[in-house]
């Protein structure tokens, strides 16, 4: 999607604010002993109260309102009977639609008691998002986003999951530009333009560079023992700082 009017910006900020509030509420509510299904109920209720529809269900028939991934699950985890435990690395990915506009966001936390490594992993992933936002400027090569993420991962001693990517968003959950790599791809010659709506979502990992689809047909699994973290914003590209619509 490319912004055409002030009303487009305001509509994206409305749905962006909703998914950001749901993201933060779910991460704050997560406790050892809770199932991921119970956590998803909180997200579904908050989205419904705001008049928004869960985008994964609306778009793909996903069996949950939000994606909840734990430990070896890197993304698209299906809420269910899995019980959260102390020290789990928990990712919540919330995307939704309101009045024909979509926004997508995510965040990761480690349930008490967090290991030093997993705390550093979350910090590195959040930093990677911040560094990528600095280079998301109209007129700049799109592959600078991946270069910033990859450089941050290396600086902290982590890896990038290479087959999970950022993407266009706005009038649908996934739009062009598709597959914005989280690493530097010299063959990607695309250029960011003013008003373009995209997500940036670094996936940093302790071991794995690739994920595979689980038997449930949704969850994306890294290697056993791997831990990963993702932080994600939806933003509007400008010639200066991007307009981040998923701030809380």
For each residue, the residues with C-beta under 8 A, 3 or more apart:
1: 8 168 169 170 171 175 196 197
2: 193 195 196 197
3: 8 9 12 195 196 197 236
4: 8 195
5: 8 9
6: 9 10
7: 10 11
8: 1 3 4 5 11 12 101
9: 3 5 6 12 13 236 243
10: 6 7 13 14
11: 7 8 14 15 98 99 100 101
12: 3 8 9 15 16 101 103 170 197 234 236 245
13: 9 10 16 17 243 245
14: 10 11 17 18 98 99 101
15: 11 12 18 19 52 96 97 98 99 101 102 103 245
16: 12 13 19 20 103 105 234 244 245 246 247
17: 13 14 20 21 245 246 247 248
18: 14 15 21 22 47 50 52 96 98 103
19: 15 16 22 23 47 52 94 95 96 103 104 105 234 246
20: 16 17 23 24 105 246 247 248
21: 17 18 24 25 46 50 248
22: 18 19 25 26 43 46 47 50 66 94 96
23: 19 20 26 27 92 94 105 106 107 246 248
24: 20 21 27 28 107 248
25: 21 22 28 29 42 43 46
26: 22 23 29 30 39 42 43 66 68 92 94
27: 23 24 30 90 92 107 109
28: 24 25
29: 25 26 34 39 42
30: 26 27 34 39 84 90 92 109 111
31: 34 84 111
32: 84 85 86 88 111 112
33: 83 84
34: 29 30 31 38 39 83 84
35: 38 39 79 80 81 82 83 84
36: 39 40 68 70 77 79 80 81 82 84
37: 40 41 64 79 80 81
38: 34 35 41 42
39: 26 29 30 34 35 36 42 43 68 79 84 92
40: 36 37 43 44 64 65 66 68 79
41: 37 38 44 45 65
42: 25 26 29 38 39 45 46
43: 22 25 26 39 40 46 47 54 65 66 92 94
44: 40 41 47 48 54 65 66
45: 41 42 48 49
46: 21 22 25 42 43 49 50
47: 18 19 22 43 44 50 52 53 54 65 94 96
48: 44 45 51 52
49: 45 46
50: 18 21 22 46 47 98
51: 48 98
52: 15 18 19 47 48 96 97 98
53: 47 57 58 96 97 98
54: 43 44 47 57 58 62 64 65 66 95 96
55: 58 59 95 96 97 102 104 173
56: 59 60 62 64 65 66 67 76 95 173
57: 53 54 60 61 62 63 64 65
58: 53 54 55 97 173
59: 55 56 62 172 173 174
60: 56 57 173
61: 57
62: 54 56 57 59 67 76 78 218
63: 57 78 79 218
64: 37 40 54 56 57 67 68 78 79
65: 40 41 43 44 47 54 56 57 79
66: 22 26 40 43 44 54 56 79 92 93 94
67: 56 62 64 75 76 77 78 91 92 93 94 106
68: 26 36 39 40 64 77 78 79 90 91 92 93
69: 73 74 75 76 77 90 91 93 219 220
70: 36 73 77 82 84 88 89 90 91
71: 88 89 226 227
72: 221 222 223 224 225 226 227
73: 69 70 76 77 91 214 219 220 221 222
74: 69 91 161 164 203 205 208 211 220 221 222 226 228 230
75: 67 69 91 93 164 203 211 219 220 230
76: 56 62 67 69 73 93 218 219 220
77: 36 67 68 69 70 73 91 218 219
78: 62 63 64 67 68 216 218 219
79: 35 36 37 39 40 63 64 65 66 68
80: 35 36 37
81: 35 36 37
82: 35 36 70
83: 33 34 35
84: 30 31 32 33 34 35 36 39 70 88 90 111
85: 32 88 111
86: 32 111 112 113
87: 110 111 112 113 114 115 118
88: 32 70 71 84 85 110 111
89: 70 71 108 109 110 118 121 122 227 228 229
90: 27 30 68 69 70 84 108 109 110 111
91: 67 68 69 70 73 74 75 77 106 107 108 228 229 230
92: 23 26 27 30 39 43 66 67 68 106 107 108
93: 66 67 68 69 75 76 104 105 106 230 232
94: 19 22 23 26 43 47 66 67 104 105 106
95: 19 54 55 56 102 103 104 105 169 173
96: 15 18 19 22 47 52 53 54 55 102 103
97: 15 52 53 55 58 100 101 102 173
98: 11 14 15 18 50 51 52 53 101
99: 11 14 15
100: 11 97 171
101: 8 11 12 14 15 97 98 170 171
102: 15 55 95 96 97 169 170 171 172 173
103: 12 15 16 18 19 95 96 169 234 245 246
104: 19 55 93 94 95 169 173 199 201 232 234 246
105: 16 19 20 23 93 94 95 199 232 233 234 246
106: 23 67 91 92 93 94 201 230 231 232
107: 23 24 27 91 92 230 231 232
108: 89 90 91 92 122 125 229 230 231
109: 27 30 89 90 122
110: 87 88 89 90 114 115 118 119 122
111: 30 31 32 84 85 86 87 88 90 114
112: 32 86 87
113: 86 87
114: 87 110 111 118 119
115: 87 110 118 119
116: 119 120
117: 120 121 206 227
118: 87 89 110 114 115 121 122 227 229
119: 110 114 115 116 122 123
120: 116 117 123 124 156
121: 89 117 118 124 125 156 158 204 206 227 228 229
122: 89 108 109 110 118 119 125 126 229
123: 119 120 126 127 156
124: 120 121 127 128 152 153 155 156 158 204 229
125: 108 121 122 128 129 202 203 204 229 230 231
126: 122 123 129 130 229 231
127: 123 124 130 131 152 156
128: 124 125 131 132 148 149 152 153 202 204 231
129: 125 126 132 133 149 200 201 202 231 232 233
130: 126 127 133 134
131: 127 128 134 135 148 149 151 152
132: 128 129 135 136 145 148 149 200 202
133: 129 130 136 200 233 235 241 242 244
134: 130 131 148
135: 131 132 140 144 145 147 148
136: 132 133 140 144 145 192 198 200 235 237 242
137: 140 192 237 238 239 240 242
138: 192 193 194 195 196 237 238 239
139: 191 192 193 194 239
140: 135 136 137 144 191 192
141: 144 188 189 190 191 192
142: 145 177 180 188 190 191 192
143: 146 147 181 184 185 186 188 189 190
144: 135 136 140 141 147 148
145: 132 135 136 142 148 149 166 180 200
146: 143 149 150 180 181 182 183 184 185 188
147: 135 143 144 150 151 183 184
148: 128 131 132 134 135 144 145 151 152
149: 128 129 131 132 145 146 152 153 160 182 183 202 204
150: 146 147 153 154 160 182 183 184
151: 131 147 148 154 155
152: 124 127 128 131 148 149 155 156 202 204
153: 124 128 149 150 156 158 159 160 202 204
154: 150 151 157 158
155: 124 151 152
156: 120 121 123 124 127 152 153 204
157: 154
158: 121 124 153 154 204 205 206
159: 153 204 205 206 207 208 209
160: 149 150 153 182 183 202 203 204 205 209
161: 74 164 182 203 204 205 208 209 210 211 222 228
162: 181 182 183 209 210
163: 210 211
164: 74 75 161 182 201 203 211 220 230
165: 178 179 180 181 182 201
166: 145 180 182 198 199 200 201 232
167: 174 175 177 178 179 180 198 199
168: 1 174 175 176 177 178 196 197 198 199
169: 1 95 102 103 104 172 173 174 175 197 198 199 234
170: 1 12 101 102 175 197
171: 1 100 101 102 175
172: 59 102 169 175
173: 55 56 58 59 60 95 97 102 104 169
174: 59 167 168 169 178
175: 1 167 168 169 170 171 172 178 197
176: 168
177: 142 167 168 180 190 196 198
178: 165 167 168 174 175
179: 165 167
180: 142 145 146 165 166 167 177 198 199 200
181: 143 146 162 165 184 185 188
182: 146 149 150 160 161 162 164 165 166 201 202 203
183: 146 147 149 150 160 162
184: 143 146 147 150 181
185: 143 146 181 188
186: 143
187:
188: 141 142 143 146 181 185
189: 141 143
190: 141 142 143 177
191: 139 140 141 142
192: 136 137 138 139 140 141 142 196 237
193: 2 138 139 196 237
194: 138 139 237 238 239
195: 2 3 4 138 236 237 238
196: 1 2 3 138 168 177 192 193 236 237
197: 1 2 3 12 168 169 170 175 234 235 236 237
198: 136 166 167 168 169 177 180 234 235 237
199: 104 105 166 167 168 169 180 232 233 234 235
200: 129 132 133 136 145 166 180 232 233 235
201: 104 106 129 164 165 166 182 230 231 232 233
202: 125 128 129 132 149 152 153 160 182 230 231
203: 74 75 125 160 161 164 182 228 229 230
204: 121 124 125 128 149 152 153 156 158 159 160 161 228 229 230
205: 74 158 159 160 161 208 209 222 226 227 228
206: 117 121 158 159 226 227 228
207: 159 222 223 225 226
208: 74 159 161 205 211 222 223 226 228
209: 159 160 161 162 205
210: 161 162 163 222
211: 74 75 161 163 164 208 220 221 222
212: 220 221
213: 217 218 219 220 221
214: 73 217 218 219 220 221
215:
216: 78 219
217: 213 214
218: 62 63 76 77 78 213 214
219: 69 73 75 76 77 78 213 214 216
220: 69 73 74 75 76 164 211 212 213 214
221: 72 73 74 211 212 213 214
222: 72 73 74 161 205 207 208 210 211 226 228
223: 72 207 208 226
224: 72
225: 72 207
226: 71 72 74 205 206 207 208 222 223
227: 71 72 89 117 118 121 205 206
228: 74 89 91 121 161 203 204 205 206 208 222
229: 89 91 108 118 121 122 124 125 126 203 204
230: 74 75 91 93 106 107 108 125 164 201 202 203 204
231: 106 107 108 125 126 128 129 201 202
232: 93 104 105 106 107 129 166 199 200 201 246
233: 105 129 133 199 200 201 244 245 246 247
234: 12 16 19 103 104 105 169 197 198 199 244 245 246
235: 133 136 197 198 199 200 242 243 244 245 246
236: 3 9 12 195 196 197 242 243 245
237: 136 137 138 192 193 194 195 196 197 198 242
238: 137 138 194 195 241 242 243
239: 137 138 139 194
240: 137
241: 133 238
242: 133 136 137 235 236 237 238
243: 9 13 235 236 238
244: 16 133 233 234 235 247
245: 12 13 15 16 17 103 233 234 235 236
246: 16 17 19 20 23 103 104 105 232 233 234 235
247: 16 17 20 233 244
248: 17 20 21 23 24
